[in-house]
Amino acid sequence: MAVDYLRPLLDPVHVGTRVPRPRLPEMVLLRRLGGPRRNPIVDDARIDVQVWAPDDSRASDLAESARYHLARICEAVPEVRVSTEETGPTLIPDAPSDVPRVLMTVVLSVRGAVPT
């Protein structure tokens, strides 16, 4: 859901859940780290966002763009009721390659369908 939302907004940057082969110089990966089901209808999905780019400045800029759009996902995706930043963008190089990478975490409160 978040990947599909971000893809056109960050185009031509690769947005997905896996590192593509061959590895691209700019990527934004989103992976669910967990998060509890708040009640039978609402799921609080904790999403890890990792941003790679050729240099620190570009990685930070791309992360800020992803951050901006994820904060507004509720406006475009009705199933997402609340978007909360849990950990802001932090520059942590990807070891051992030392490629610039920014990490952040968001929580998306998603309302699902009522089981019948």
MDAnalysis code that builds the backbone (N, CA, C; Angstrom):
import MDAnalysis as mda
import numpy as np

u = mda.Universe.empty(348, n_residues=116, atom_resindex=np.repeat(np.arange(116), 3), trajectory=True)
u.add_TopologyAttr("name", ["N", "CA", "C"] * 116)
u.add_TopologyAttr("resid", np.arange(1, 117))
u.add_TopologyAttr("resname", ["MET", "ALA", "VAL", "ASP", "TYR", "LEU", "ARG", "PRO", "LEU", "LEU", "ASP", "PRO", "VAL", "HIS", "VAL", "GLY", "THR", "ARG", "VAL", "PRO", "ARG", "PRO", "ARG", "LEU", "PRO", "GLU", "MET", "VAL", "LEU", "LEU", "ARG", "ARG", "LEU", "GLY", "GLY", "PRO", "ARG", "ARG", "ASN", "PRO", "ILE", "VAL", "ASP", "ASP", "ALA", "ARG", "ILE", "ASP", "VAL", "GLN", "VAL", "TRP", "ALA", "PRO", "ASP", "ASP", "SER", "ARG", "ALA", "SER", "ASP", "LEU", "ALA", "GLU", "SER", "ALA", "ARG", "TYR", "HIS", "LEU", "ALA", "ARG", "ILE", "CYS", "GLU", "ALA", "VAL", "PRO", "GLU", "VAL", "ARG", "VAL", "SER", "THR", "GLU", "GLU", "THR", "GLY", "PRO", "THR", "LEU", "ILE", "PRO", "ASP", "ALA", "PRO", "SER", "ASP", "VAL", "PRO", "ARG", "VAL", "LEU", "MET", "THR", "VAL", "VAL", "LEU", "SER", "VAL", "ARG", "GLY", "ALA", "VAL", "PRO", "THR"])
u.atoms.positions = np.array([
    [0.819, -1.184, 0.000],
    [0.000, 0.000, 0.000],
    [0.874, 1.263, 0.000],
    [1.824, 1.353, 0.935],
    [2.712, 2.516, 0.999],
    [3.657, 2.543, -0.193],
    [4.114, 1.372, -0.631],
    [4.999, 1.292, -1.797],
    [4.261, 1.801, -3.036],
    [3.047, 1.321, -3.245],
    [2.260, 1.738, -4.408],
    [1.978, 3.239, -4.369],
    [1.781, 3.781, -3.189],
    [1.532, 5.208, -3.029],
    [2.779, 6.038, -3.366],
    [3.950, 5.598, -2.875],
    [5.176, 6.381, -3.058],
    [5.778, 6.285, -4.459],
    [5.581, 5.145, -5.136],
    [6.241, 4.938, -6.439],
    [6.080, 6.110, -7.407],
    [4.864, 6.534, -7.719],
    [4.746, 7.636, -8.692],
    [5.233, 8.974, -8.140],
    [5.215, 9.129, -6.832],
    [5.626, 10.394, -6.230],
    [7.143, 10.573, -6.208],
    [7.884, 9.457, -6.202],
    [9.343, 9.521, -6.162],
    [9.988, 9.106, -7.484],
    [9.176, 8.842, -8.499],
    [9.678, 8.435, -9.809],
    [10.698, 9.452, -10.317],
    [11.827, 9.016, -10.839],
    [12.227, 7.704, -11.334],
    [12.993, 6.852, -10.317],
    [13.031, 7.237, -9.061],
    [13.736, 6.461, -8.029],
    [13.008, 5.138, -7.806],
    [13.782, 4.057, -7.647],
    [13.190, 2.750, -7.355],
    [12.575, 2.766, -5.953],
    [11.305, 2.394, -5.858],
    [10.612, 2.248, -4.573],
    [10.093, 0.820, -4.526],
    [10.460, 0.071, -3.478],
    [10.030, -1.316, -3.381],
    [10.276, -1.878, -2.001],
    [10.260, -3.208, -1.927],
    [10.484, -3.903, -0.661],
    [11.776, -4.704, -0.663],
    [12.430, -4.797, -1.824],
    [13.683, -5.550, -1.951],
    [14.698, -4.748, -2.753],
    [15.960, -5.017, -2.482],
    [17.039, -4.403, -3.260],
    [17.031, -5.048, -4.637],
    [16.891, -4.241, -5.691],
    [16.866, -4.825, -7.038],
    [18.244, -5.321, -7.467],
    [18.255, -6.251, -8.395],
    [19.486, -6.757, -8.997],
    [19.469, -6.390, -10.464],
    [20.407, -5.657, -10.990],
    [21.551, -5.124, -10.258],
    [21.127, -3.991, -9.322],
    [21.951, -3.798, -8.313],
    [21.692, -2.765, -7.317],
    [21.719, -1.385, -7.975],
    [20.741, -0.558, -7.649],
    [20.630, 0.774, -8.232],
    [21.273, 1.817, -7.317],
    [21.738, 2.930, -7.869],
    [22.388, 3.944, -7.036],
    [21.418, 4.677, -6.104],
    [20.129, 4.760, -6.497],
    [19.119, 5.400, -5.643],
    [17.954, 4.438, -5.443],
    [17.605, 4.227, -4.169],
    [16.514, 3.302, -3.837],
    [15.823, 3.767, -2.569],
    [14.526, 3.477, -2.490],
    [13.755, 3.656, -1.269],
    [13.071, 2.325, -1.006],
    [13.414, 1.693, 0.123],
    [12.801, 0.413, 0.476],
    [11.925, 0.592, 1.692],
    [10.753, -0.025, 1.654],
    [9.827, -0.006, 2.781],
    [9.551, -1.446, 3.178],
    [9.684, -1.715, 4.471],
    [9.421, -3.069, 4.989],
    [8.670, -2.962, 6.302],
    [7.701, -3.821, 6.458],
    [6.984, -3.848, 7.730],
    [7.857, -4.520, 8.779],
    [8.043, -3.815, 9.896],
    [8.833, -4.356, 11.002],
    [7.955, -4.993, 12.064],
    [6.682, -4.775, 11.982],
    [5.771, -5.290, 12.996],
    [4.721, -4.252, 13.285],
    [4.390, -4.135, 14.555],
    [3.332, -3.224, 14.967],
    [2.101, -4.019, 15.328],
    [1.419, -3.594, 16.372],
    [0.273, -4.362, 16.873],
    [-1.026, -4.097, 16.121],
    [-1.901, -5.054, 16.230],
    [-3.280, -4.834, 15.796],
    [-3.953, -4.131, 16.963],
    [-4.409, -2.910, 16.739],
    [-4.997, -2.123, 17.819],
    [-6.330, -2.704, 18.285],
    [-7.125, -3.168, 17.336],
    [-8.417, -3.785, 17.620],
    [-8.769, -4.640, 16.405],
    [-9.912, -5.287, 16.385],
    [-10.220, -6.166, 15.251],
    [-10.271, -5.475, 13.891],
    [-10.310, -4.144, 13.864],
    [-10.446, -3.443, 12.588],
    [-9.206, -2.633, 12.213],
    [-8.448, -2.126, 13.196],
    [-7.318, -1.232, 12.914],
    [-5.991, -1.921, 13.221],
    [-5.085, -1.868, 12.237],
    [-3.746, -2.441, 12.347],
    [-2.733, -1.296, 12.333],
    [-1.876, -1.224, 13.336],
    [-0.829, -0.212, 13.392],
    [0.460, -0.806, 12.837],
    [0.687, -0.612, 11.547],
    [1.839, -1.202, 10.864],
    [3.062, -0.309, 11.034],
    [4.109, -0.848, 11.647],
    [5.378, -0.117, 11.794],
    [6.210, -0.390, 10.534],
    [6.548, 0.673, 9.813],
    [7.231, 0.560, 8.526],
    [8.642, 1.133, 8.626],
    [9.621, 0.308, 8.262],
    [11.016, 0.720, 8.174],
    [11.236, 1.300, 6.782],
    [11.769, 2.514, 6.721],
    [12.044, 3.171, 5.445],
    [13.557, 3.352, 5.340],
    [14.144, 2.813, 4.279],
    [15.583, 2.943, 4.043],
    [15.787, 3.609, 2.696],
    [16.650, 4.615, 2.687],
    [16.899, 5.399, 1.473],
    [18.385, 5.378, 1.174],
    [18.744, 4.925, -0.036],
    [20.139, 4.911, -0.484],
    [20.298, 5.912, -1.622],
    [21.467, 6.557, -1.672],
    [21.783, 7.491, -2.753],
    [23.300, 7.614, -2.866],
    [23.780, 8.229, -3.946],
    [25.229, 8.321, -4.156],
    [25.978, 9.156, -3.117],
    [25.297, 10.134, -2.497],
    [25.983, 10.945, -1.486],
    [25.014, 11.308, -0.356],
    [25.573, 11.780, 0.748],
    [24.777, 12.089, 1.947],
    [23.680, 13.105, 1.666],
    [24.009, 14.129, 0.904],
    [23.054, 15.190, 0.623],
    [21.847, 14.662, -0.156],
    [22.116, 13.871, -1.183],
    [21.021, 13.322, -1.990],
    [20.203, 12.324, -1.170],
    [20.850, 11.506, -0.355],
    [20.127, 10.558, 0.499],
    [19.206, 11.308, 1.462],
    [19.702, 12.379, 2.039],
    [18.894, 13.175, 2.970],
    [17.722, 13.846, 2.259],
    [17.968, 14.398, 1.071],
    [16.896, 15.042, 0.303],
    [15.819, 14.048, -0.091],
    [16.235, 12.879, -0.545],
    [15.277, 11.854, -0.950],
    [14.477, 11.354, 0.254],
    [15.141, 11.199, 1.383],
    [14.446, 10.785, 2.614],
    [13.424, 11.835, 3.037],
    [13.772, 13.106, 2.925],
    [12.831, 14.174, 3.288],
    [11.614, 14.162, 2.369],
    [11.822, 13.853, 1.116],
    [10.698, 13.753, 0.188],
    [9.785, 12.588, 0.561],
    [10.383, 11.433, 0.847],
    [9.590, 10.270, 1.280],
    [8.855, 10.589, 2.578],
    [9.535, 11.250, 3.496],
    [8.938, 11.638, 4.781],
    [7.716, 12.533, 4.567],
    [7.882, 13.531, 3.715],
    [6.794, 14.467, 3.414],
    [5.564, 13.717, 2.886],
    [5.785, 12.848, 1.899],
    [4.670, 12.132, 1.289],
    [4.035, 11.123, 2.241],
    [4.838, 10.411, 3.020],
    [4.266, 9.443, 3.965],
    [3.446, 10.130, 5.052],
    [3.813, 11.336, 5.411],
    [3.028, 12.078, 6.409],
    [1.647, 12.440, 5.864],
    [1.512, 12.452, 4.532],
    [0.257, 12.838, 3.891],
    [-0.456, 11.675, 3.200],
    [-0.048, 10.458, 3.489],
    [-0.645, 9.292, 2.829],
    [-2.148, 9.190, 3.096],
    [-2.586, 9.664, 4.250],
    [-4.015, 9.586, 4.612],
    [-4.892, 10.350, 3.620],
    [-4.341, 11.394, 3.008],
    [-5.105, 12.205, 2.061],
    [-5.374, 11.459, 0.755],
    [-4.543, 10.470, 0.435],
    [-4.654, 9.763, -0.845],
    [-5.106, 8.316, -0.706],
    [-4.860, 7.719, 0.456],
    [-5.192, 6.302, 0.669],
    [-6.188, 6.223, 1.830],
    [-7.476, 6.080, 1.539],
    [-8.496, 6.152, 2.591],
    [-8.372, 5.091, 3.686],
    [-7.774, 3.944, 3.355],
    [-7.625, 2.898, 4.380],
    [-6.639, 3.311, 5.474],
    [-5.718, 4.214, 5.152],
    [-4.755, 4.690, 6.153],
    [-5.393, 5.855, 6.888],
    [-5.661, 5.652, 8.168],
    [-6.343, 6.667, 8.966],
    [-5.390, 7.651, 9.609],
    [-4.197, 7.164, 10.010],
    [-3.219, 8.017, 10.689],
    [-1.818, 7.593, 10.250],
    [-0.951, 8.577, 10.005],
    [0.465, 8.332, 9.733],
    [1.261, 9.057, 10.806],
    [2.087, 8.305, 11.523],
    [2.862, 8.866, 12.624],
    [4.337, 8.563, 12.405],
    [5.157, 9.585, 12.539],
    [6.602, 9.366, 12.453],
    [7.087, 8.858, 13.798],
    [7.735, 7.710, 13.774],
    [8.250, 7.135, 15.015],
    [9.720, 7.470, 15.219],
    [10.492, 7.378, 14.151],
    [11.914, 7.738, 14.177],
    [12.180, 8.597, 12.953],
    [12.666, 9.799, 13.172],
    [12.946, 10.708, 12.065],
    [14.151, 10.263, 11.261],
    [14.355, 10.875, 10.100],
    [15.468, 10.502, 9.227],
    [16.822, 10.607, 9.928],
    [17.593, 9.532, 9.831],
    [18.910, 9.453, 10.453],
    [19.897, 8.894, 9.430],
    [20.967, 9.623, 9.210],
    [21.984, 9.180, 8.251],
    [22.863, 8.122, 8.909],
    [22.772, 6.883, 8.397],
    [23.564, 5.762, 8.890],
    [24.098, 5.025, 7.666],
    [25.381, 5.191, 7.339],
    [25.922, 4.529, 6.145],
    [25.692, 3.018, 6.175],
    [25.465, 2.470, 4.990],
    [25.225, 1.040, 4.835],
    [26.561, 0.301, 4.947],
    [26.767, -0.378, 6.049],
    [28.007, -1.143, 6.252],
    [27.877, -2.484, 5.536],
    [28.904, -3.093, 5.026],
    [30.289, -2.633, 5.003],
    [30.619, -1.786, 3.778],
    [29.631, -1.539, 2.897],
    [29.917, -0.824, 1.649],
    [30.111, 0.675, 1.847],
    [29.656, 1.208, 2.979],
    [29.766, 2.628, 3.297],
    [28.993, 3.503, 2.308],
    [27.928, 2.963, 1.722],
    [27.055, 3.717, 0.828],
    [26.146, 4.592, 1.682],
    [25.948, 5.868, 1.319],
    [25.063, 6.737, 2.098],
    [23.649, 6.163, 2.185],
    [23.117, 6.141, 3.409],
    [21.784, 5.595, 3.646],
    [21.126, 6.381, 4.774],
    [19.844, 6.656, 4.612],
    [19.051, 7.307, 5.656],
    [17.974, 6.325, 6.087],
    [17.802, 6.199, 7.403],
    [16.783, 5.317, 7.974],
    [15.739, 6.154, 8.703],
    [14.492, 5.702, 8.642],
    [13.422, 6.294, 9.440],
    [12.318, 5.259, 9.613],
    [11.439, 5.509, 10.550],
    [10.348, 4.582, 10.828],
    [9.043, 5.363, 10.947],
    [8.007, 4.846, 10.303],
    [6.674, 5.439, 10.420],
    [5.692, 4.358, 10.849],
    [4.601, 4.785, 11.452],
    [3.522, 3.869, 11.804],
    [2.289, 4.307, 11.030],
    [1.727, 3.378, 10.263],
    [0.514, 3.637, 9.519],
    [-0.629, 2.886, 10.175],
    [-1.631, 3.617, 10.637],
    [-2.829, 2.999, 11.216],
    [-3.798, 2.730, 10.078],
    [-3.965, 1.440, 9.784],
    [-4.728, 1.021, 8.607],
    [-6.018, 0.358, 9.050],
    [-7.110, 0.834, 8.501],
    [-8.407, 0.221, 8.779],
    [-8.690, -0.802, 7.694],
    [-8.962, -2.014, 8.121],
    [-9.264, -3.085, 7.170],
    [-10.753, -3.294, 7.029],
    [-11.088, -4.288, 6.255],
    [-12.495, -4.649, 6.079],
    [-12.981, -5.433, 7.292],
    [-14.218, -5.259, 7.619],
    [-14.813, -6.002, 8.726],
    [-15.066, -7.435, 8.231],
    [-14.510, -8.451, 8.957],
    [-14.725, -9.843, 8.527],
    [-16.202, -10.210, 8.541],
    [-16.576, -10.998, 7.549],
    [-17.981, -11.425, 7.492],
    [-18.079, -12.924, 7.606],
])
